[in-house]
Amino acid sequence: MPMCLMPWSLLFSADNHHNTNALIWCKFPGLPSELWSQKIVMSLGNILGTPIHLDRSTINHDYGYHASILVDIDLSTPISNHTFIDVEGKPILQEILLYWVPKFCNHCKNVGHSIAEYKVIQRAIRGEQKQVPKIVIKPGITKSTGNSNVAPREEGAQSKP
């Protein structure tokens, strides 16, 4: 996974920092080879966020089936899975695939966990657990368990000591 560095700040606090962005490799499958220029692929990356870098295969036209670009994407906003490209007056529907999208929590606005995991983490920190009902057995009271192997006692029959 690519790592993003940011300038150091004197008043930085990890508790108050919200990171909604992630560096994600994006690919454009089936992109016509005549559109593989750095300018065009960077503008496609700009649809998703801030384009960072083209992969070597895209720059050299080595792989030929899809162009790839590293993009800084804000995960708090919807991410498009396609776009239209105007080629000589004809719109082409271009699919957008993301290699790997990290988990994002919409509750605390941070990358790295989902909201379901956030609730579990918070419960664990507070020491809360699900309350399990206690079963209290009172002596002297017997109830039928529905066990057919136990014959019912007849009235008046004495039990053996």
Sequence and secondary structure as in RCSB ss.txt:
>XXXX:A:sequence
MPMCLMPWSLLFSADNHHNTNALIWCKFPGLPSELWSQKIVMSLGNILGTPIHLDRSTINHDYGYHASILVDIDL
STPISNHTFIDVEGKPILQEILLYWVPKFCNHCKNVGHSIAEYKVIQRAIRGEQKQVPKIVIKPGITKSTGNSNV
APREEGAQSKP
>XXXX:A:secstr
         TT  TTT    EEEEEEEEET  GGG SHHHHHHHHHHHSEEEEE HHHHHT S SEEEEEEEEET
TS   SEEEEEETTEEEEEE EES    EETTTTEETS HHHHHHHHHHHHT           TT       TTS
    TT     
